[in-house]
Amino acid sequence: MTKIQFNNALNNFRDKLYYYALRLTSDAERADDLLQETMLKALTYRDKFKQDTNFKAWVYTIMKNTFINEYRRNLKTRNTFDNSNNDFHLIYSNDKVYPAPDSFYRSKEIHNSIDALEDEYRIPFTMFFEGYKYKEIAEELDLPLGTVKSRIFFTRQKLKKSLKEYSDN
């Protein structure tokens, strides 16, 4: 892939990457920063991209890892000690986001809907939701890859229908 092709491919994913960054950060400014950092890393490490691999997955992985590393870095620096007057005062960050009161109820409803599914749909979907790749799920459940993909797709459709009141659409 030439530099021009690489840059064009990266620019084609810019909007999708921004929306993914918004999902990760829940803040437009932080999403912009994450997008910029991801684009910079992708351009910096262009030579690390292997020609026969999935470009989209490569860029999304860069963004996810950048977000996780920044999150971990912020956790370490969130609590600091101030030793003025020989007293230690724990300073808490004001940027903590607390969940909305109804989010626990929504979460419970979502988990109840997932638990109500038949095993043949619930198990692959739950594994996918926990981070397993399609191929790993297929191997673990001894199913064809296409079957796993279709079951996860149909599960999403069922959940979308049963949880319509919680969707943004």
Backbone bond lengths (Angstrom), bond angles and torsions (degrees), N, CA, C in turn:
res aa  C-N    CA-C-N  psi(-1)  N-CA   C-N-CA  omega(-1)  CA-C   N-CA-C  phi
1 M - - - 1.445 - - 1.533 108.14 -
2 T 1.316 115.71 125.91 1.457 119.65 -179.94 1.527 110.19 -75.34
3 K 1.344 115.56 168.88 1.471 119.73 179.16 1.524 111.00 -61.22
4 I 1.307 116.76 -40.41 1.468 120.92 -179.23 1.526 110.22 -65.92
5 Q 1.330 117.46 -44.67 1.462 120.98 177.87 1.522 110.58 -62.19
6 F 1.319 115.83 -41.73 1.460 120.82 179.32 1.535 110.34 -62.07
7 N 1.331 116.41 -48.36 1.465 120.76 -180.00 1.525 111.71 -62.27
8 N 1.331 117.05 -40.92 1.464 120.92 178.03 1.529 110.86 -63.90
9 A 1.323 115.91 -44.30 1.467 119.63 179.24 1.524 110.53 -62.32
10 L 1.310 116.40 -41.99 1.463 121.06 179.42 1.528 110.66 -64.89
11 N 1.312 117.58 -43.37 1.469 120.90 178.41 1.518 112.29 -65.87
12 N 1.334 117.12 -31.63 1.464 120.41 177.90 1.525 111.64 -65.49
13 F 1.322 117.86 -27.03 1.465 121.87 179.88 1.529 112.76 -93.45
14 R 1.301 118.37 1.10 1.465 121.79 -173.93 1.536 112.31 -55.80
15 D 1.332 117.67 -50.05 1.471 120.49 -178.52 1.520 111.68 -64.84
16 K 1.319 116.09 -43.44 1.472 119.45 179.26 1.523 111.23 -64.29
17 L 1.304 116.13 -39.50 1.465 120.36 177.25 1.524 111.07 -64.16
18 Y 1.322 116.63 -38.20 1.464 119.86 179.03 1.528 110.21 -63.02
19 Y 1.327 117.09 -44.70 1.466 119.75 179.70 1.521 111.31 -65.38
20 Y 1.315 117.10 -35.87 1.470 120.64 175.78 1.529 109.73 -65.62
21 A 1.322 116.49 -40.93 1.466 120.41 177.55 1.522 110.84 -63.58
22 L 1.326 116.70 -38.59 1.468 120.10 176.49 1.525 110.95 -62.40
23 R 1.326 116.24 -40.70 1.474 119.81 177.74 1.519 110.52 -62.43
24 L 1.311 116.75 -40.02 1.463 119.87 -178.13 1.521 112.14 -72.16
25 T 1.326 117.51 -41.78 1.463 120.75 -171.36 1.518 114.34 -97.51
26 S 1.318 118.33 -27.39 1.473 123.80 -175.31 1.529 111.64 59.56
27 D 1.308 117.08 29.26 1.462 121.91 -178.96 1.530 107.89 -153.22
28 A 1.329 116.25 126.25 1.465 121.02 -175.13 1.531 112.59 -62.34
29 E 1.323 117.62 -42.42 1.468 120.18 -179.71 1.518 111.79 -65.27
30 R 1.314 116.03 -45.65 1.466 119.48 179.35 1.525 110.63 -66.97
31 A 1.342 116.72 -33.08 1.463 120.28 176.63 1.525 110.44 -64.96
32 D 1.329 116.69 -41.31 1.469 120.09 176.48 1.526 110.88 -60.56
33 D 1.328 115.94 -44.83 1.460 119.86 179.40 1.522 111.41 -62.78
34 L 1.327 116.07 -43.21 1.462 120.27 179.84 1.528 110.74 -64.27
35 L 1.327 116.56 -41.50 1.461 120.47 177.90 1.528 110.30 -61.55
36 Q 1.316 116.45 -46.04 1.463 120.56 -179.66 1.527 110.72 -62.44
37 E 1.314 117.28 -43.97 1.465 121.37 179.04 1.535 110.71 -63.05
38 T 1.329 116.51 -41.03 1.462 120.65 179.41 1.526 111.29 -64.86
39 M 1.331 116.35 -45.10 1.464 120.16 179.71 1.531 110.16 -61.99
40 L 1.325 116.35 -41.85 1.462 120.66 179.37 1.525 110.75 -62.75
41 K 1.331 117.10 -45.22 1.466 120.34 179.87 1.518 111.16 -64.97
42 A 1.333 116.80 -40.33 1.465 120.03 179.34 1.526 109.98 -62.08
43 L 1.318 116.39 -43.31 1.465 119.38 179.33 1.527 111.75 -69.16
44 T 1.330 116.09 -37.98 1.462 120.05 179.88 1.522 111.81 -65.77
45 Y 1.323 116.07 -41.11 1.463 120.77 -175.85 1.525 112.02 -103.45
46 R 1.323 116.94 29.22 1.467 121.76 179.68 1.521 111.23 -55.37
47 D 1.316 117.07 -35.92 1.464 121.10 -178.15 1.529 111.95 -68.85
48 K 1.323 118.21 -16.99 1.476 121.83 179.16 1.525 111.76 -82.33
49 F 1.352 117.10 -15.96 1.459 120.53 -179.81 1.525 109.91 -71.41
50 K 1.330 115.60 127.87 1.468 120.41 179.13 1.524 108.83 -90.26
51 Q 1.291 115.89 134.67 1.459 123.62 -172.94 1.530 113.42 -55.19
52 D 1.310 118.52 -41.54 1.466 121.62 -172.96 1.525 112.99 -92.72
53 T 1.321 117.90 21.45 1.464 120.23 179.29 1.518 109.96 -111.34
54 N 1.320 115.44 171.66 1.457 122.75 -176.91 1.533 109.64 -79.09
55 F 1.315 116.32 111.67 1.461 121.19 -177.40 1.528 111.37 -63.68
56 K 1.320 115.75 -43.90 1.467 120.39 -178.69 1.525 110.39 -59.18
57 A 1.317 116.87 -47.12 1.469 120.81 -179.98 1.523 110.56 -63.21
58 W 1.325 116.75 -37.32 1.470 121.17 -179.98 1.530 110.37 -62.40
59 V 1.331 116.73 -46.17 1.465 120.64 -178.18 1.533 110.39 -69.47
60 Y 1.331 117.38 -41.68 1.465 120.30 178.92 1.536 110.67 -63.16
61 T 1.319 116.50 -36.48 1.464 120.29 178.14 1.525 110.50 -65.98
62 I 1.320 116.68 -39.68 1.466 119.79 176.34 1.524 109.62 -59.28
63 M 1.334 116.50 -44.95 1.467 120.00 -178.90 1.521 111.11 -64.81
64 K 1.322 116.48 -45.80 1.469 119.92 -178.72 1.518 110.40 -61.73
65 N 1.318 117.37 -45.89 1.465 120.77 -179.29 1.534 111.53 -66.18
66 T 1.313 117.26 -37.52 1.461 120.70 177.06 1.523 109.93 -63.04
67 F 1.334 116.23 -43.93 1.469 120.39 178.64 1.525 110.92 -62.08
68 I 1.329 116.90 -46.65 1.471 121.04 -178.44 1.524 110.41 -62.69
69 N 1.322 117.46 -44.47 1.463 120.39 179.50 1.528 111.62 -62.75
70 E 1.325 116.84 -41.84 1.466 120.35 178.49 1.529 110.59 -66.02
71 Y 1.314 116.31 -40.01 1.470 121.05 178.50 1.526 110.24 -61.31
72 R 1.326 116.50 -45.91 1.466 120.49 179.33 1.532 111.08 -65.09
73 R 1.316 116.50 -39.28 1.464 120.65 178.28 1.530 109.88 -62.67
74 N 1.320 116.75 -41.44 1.467 120.42 179.05 1.520 112.05 -67.24
75 L 1.319 117.54 -34.58 1.460 120.09 177.81 1.524 111.03 -63.09
76 K 1.313 116.09 -39.01 1.462 120.13 -178.71 1.520 111.97 -69.90
77 T 1.318 117.47 -32.83 1.463 120.23 -176.96 1.521 113.35 -97.05
78 R 1.318 117.84 -2.11 1.460 120.58 -176.30 1.526 112.27 -64.81
79 N 1.315 117.99 -41.39 1.464 122.00 179.89 1.526 108.91 -100.93
80 T 1.301 115.71 123.17 1.454 120.06 178.23 1.518 108.97 -129.25
81 F 1.299 116.23 157.71 1.448 121.23 179.89 1.519 109.74 -108.03
82 D 1.317 115.09 136.60 1.456 121.96 176.85 1.522 106.43 -114.18
83 N 1.307 117.99 116.71 1.464 119.83 -173.97 1.526 112.88 -100.87
84 S 1.314 117.55 31.15 1.457 119.45 176.58 1.532 109.55 -68.56
85 N 1.302 116.29 143.28 1.474 123.39 -177.82 1.524 112.09 57.29
86 N 1.319 117.14 26.10 1.461 122.86 179.94 1.527 113.69 58.85
87 D 1.307 117.15 13.50 1.466 121.40 173.84 1.524 107.60 -103.60
88 F 1.297 116.06 140.86 1.462 119.95 177.10 1.521 108.14 -98.02
89 H 1.308 114.89 123.68 1.459 120.61 178.98 1.518 107.65 -117.22
90 L 1.307 115.08 128.46 1.448 120.04 177.94 1.522 108.37 -84.14
91 I 1.298 115.61 122.23 1.456 120.01 -178.56 1.531 107.78 -101.47
92 Y 1.320 115.01 121.09 1.457 120.07 179.96 1.519 109.88 -93.60
93 S 1.285 115.04 145.37 1.454 120.90 177.80 1.525 109.04 -75.15
94 N 1.322 116.81 143.64 1.457 121.48 179.09 1.522 112.48 -90.81
95 D 1.320 117.96 -0.60 1.457 119.21 -176.41 1.527 113.47 -92.71
96 K 1.316 117.41 16.60 1.459 120.11 178.26 1.521 109.27 -70.16
97 V 1.307 115.63 139.28 1.453 120.98 178.24 1.519 107.34 -109.93
98 Y 1.305 115.84 122.02 1.454 120.81 179.45 1.518 109.25 -97.64
99 P 1.331 117.14 143.95 1.462 119.26 -177.64 1.531 111.29 -67.52
100 A 1.312 114.69 151.68 1.463 120.55 176.71 1.530 108.78 -66.13
101 P 1.327 117.93 151.14 1.466 120.50 -176.61 1.525 113.95 -57.88
102 D 1.327 116.88 -34.70 1.459 118.45 -177.50 1.529 113.19 -85.56
103 S 1.325 117.72 -3.36 1.464 119.46 -177.14 1.527 112.22 -67.32
104 F 1.334 117.71 -31.89 1.461 119.58 177.14 1.526 110.60 -65.62
105 Y 1.325 115.98 -40.06 1.463 120.59 177.75 1.523 110.25 -64.88
106 R 1.331 116.25 -44.68 1.468 120.44 178.84 1.525 110.80 -60.90
107 S 1.320 115.47 -44.79 1.460 120.08 179.77 1.520 110.90 -59.48
108 K 1.317 116.32 -42.69 1.462 120.83 -179.98 1.531 110.28 -64.20
109 E 1.335 117.15 -41.71 1.456 121.55 178.45 1.537 110.94 -62.47
110 I 1.308 116.35 -41.54 1.466 120.70 179.74 1.527 110.10 -64.33
111 H 1.340 116.41 -46.42 1.463 119.56 179.39 1.526 111.58 -65.09
112 N 1.323 117.98 -35.82 1.467 120.78 176.46 1.520 110.85 -64.44
113 S 1.331 117.01 -39.94 1.469 120.65 178.07 1.521 111.08 -64.66
114 I 1.326 116.13 -39.99 1.465 119.60 178.77 1.527 110.09 -67.19
115 D 1.337 116.75 -43.44 1.466 120.83 -179.71 1.528 112.41 -64.79
116 A 1.340 117.98 -25.14 1.461 121.69 -178.60 1.529 112.35 -78.48
117 L 1.316 117.87 -10.84 1.473 121.06 -179.60 1.522 111.06 -70.63
118 E 1.331 115.09 156.42 1.461 120.13 174.70 1.533 108.25 -66.90
119 D 1.336 116.44 151.31 1.464 121.74 -177.15 1.525 112.85 -55.19
120 E 1.339 117.03 -38.67 1.460 119.74 -176.35 1.522 112.41 -64.30
121 Y 1.331 117.79 -21.98 1.462 122.02 176.26 1.533 111.62 -100.97
122 R 1.316 116.45 -40.47 1.458 121.27 -175.14 1.524 112.26 -65.03
123 I 1.319 117.84 -45.34 1.464 121.49 -174.62 1.535 111.65 -63.90
124 P 1.353 119.59 -51.57 1.474 117.51 178.38 1.536 112.34 -62.33
125 F 1.343 116.38 -38.88 1.468 119.08 -179.60 1.519 110.71 -64.47
126 T 1.312 117.41 -44.35 1.463 121.48 -179.88 1.527 110.62 -62.74
127 M 1.326 116.53 -41.89 1.461 119.63 178.58 1.528 110.30 -63.35
128 F 1.331 116.75 -42.49 1.461 120.68 179.23 1.526 109.85 -63.29
129 F 1.317 116.45 -43.00 1.460 122.20 179.74 1.525 111.42 -63.30
130 E 1.338 116.75 -30.52 1.463 121.25 179.17 1.527 112.24 -81.11
131 G 1.332 117.44 -5.25 1.454 119.66 174.14 1.517 115.81 112.76
132 Y 1.331 117.45 -0.06 1.461 119.03 177.14 1.526 109.54 -69.70
133 K 1.308 116.51 147.99 1.453 122.09 176.51 1.532 107.97 -85.80
134 Y 1.341 115.30 158.49 1.465 119.95 -178.49 1.533 111.21 -53.00
135 K 1.317 115.72 -45.03 1.464 120.42 -176.99 1.529 110.94 -63.26
136 E 1.324 116.71 -40.75 1.475 120.55 179.15 1.521 110.86 -65.08
137 I 1.328 116.56 -39.58 1.465 120.37 178.47 1.522 109.79 -64.72
138 A 1.332 116.10 -43.70 1.465 120.58 -179.61 1.527 110.83 -60.67
139 E 1.318 116.63 -42.64 1.463 120.60 179.60 1.530 111.12 -67.78
140 E 1.323 116.16 -43.51 1.471 121.05 -177.86 1.529 111.61 -64.42
141 L 1.343 117.13 -40.85 1.464 121.44 -176.72 1.527 112.38 -94.75
142 D 1.338 116.35 -0.22 1.465 122.15 -179.50 1.530 111.03 55.17
143 L 1.340 115.07 51.83 1.459 122.64 179.19 1.518 109.34 -125.27
144 P 1.332 117.23 155.35 1.466 119.37 173.67 1.530 110.26 -64.76
145 L 1.317 116.27 149.35 1.459 122.07 -177.70 1.530 111.06 -58.92
146 G 1.313 117.59 -42.35 1.470 121.61 179.76 1.520 112.35 -62.21
147 T 1.324 116.65 -36.85 1.462 120.72 177.95 1.521 110.84 -64.65
148 V 1.311 115.98 -42.82 1.476 120.37 178.86 1.521 109.75 -61.61
149 K 1.335 116.81 -47.28 1.464 120.30 -179.06 1.525 111.27 -61.62
150 S 1.323 117.30 -43.53 1.457 119.31 -178.21 1.530 111.56 -68.83
151 R 1.334 117.65 -37.05 1.467 119.63 178.34 1.519 111.30 -65.32
152 I 1.310 116.96 -39.66 1.473 120.23 178.00 1.524 109.80 -67.01
153 F 1.323 117.28 -40.56 1.459 121.23 178.01 1.522 110.77 -61.89
154 F 1.343 116.40 -48.96 1.465 119.98 -179.03 1.523 111.52 -65.50
155 T 1.321 116.84 -33.00 1.466 120.07 177.02 1.515 109.97 -64.70
156 R 1.324 116.49 -42.65 1.468 119.80 177.15 1.522 110.62 -59.03
157 Q 1.329 115.78 -43.53 1.461 119.76 -179.47 1.534 110.83 -63.41
158 K 1.336 117.00 -43.12 1.467 121.02 178.36 1.526 110.83 -62.13
159 L 1.323 115.90 -45.10 1.469 119.59 -179.43 1.528 111.05 -66.39
160 K 1.313 116.55 -37.56 1.458 119.94 178.51 1.526 110.32 -61.16
161 K 1.337 114.89 -40.30 1.453 119.80 -179.77 1.531 111.37 -69.60
162 S 1.343 116.57 -44.91 1.455 119.60 -176.04 1.521 112.86 -75.82
163 L 1.328 117.56 -21.09 1.472 121.68 -178.93 1.528 111.06 -113.36
164 K 1.324 116.13 30.66 1.452 121.25 -174.92 1.535 112.34 -55.36
165 E 1.323 118.18 -35.12 1.455 121.12 -177.47 1.525 112.95 -66.45
166 Y 1.352 117.47 -20.19 1.453 120.93 -179.10 1.515 113.53 -96.78
167 S 1.330 117.23 -7.46 1.461 119.07 -176.67 1.515 110.24 -78.72
168 D 1.324 115.36 156.33 1.464 121.53 -179.88 1.519 111.35 -83.91
169 N 1.328 116.91 -11.66 1.469 120.62 -175.54 1.506 111.65 -75.48
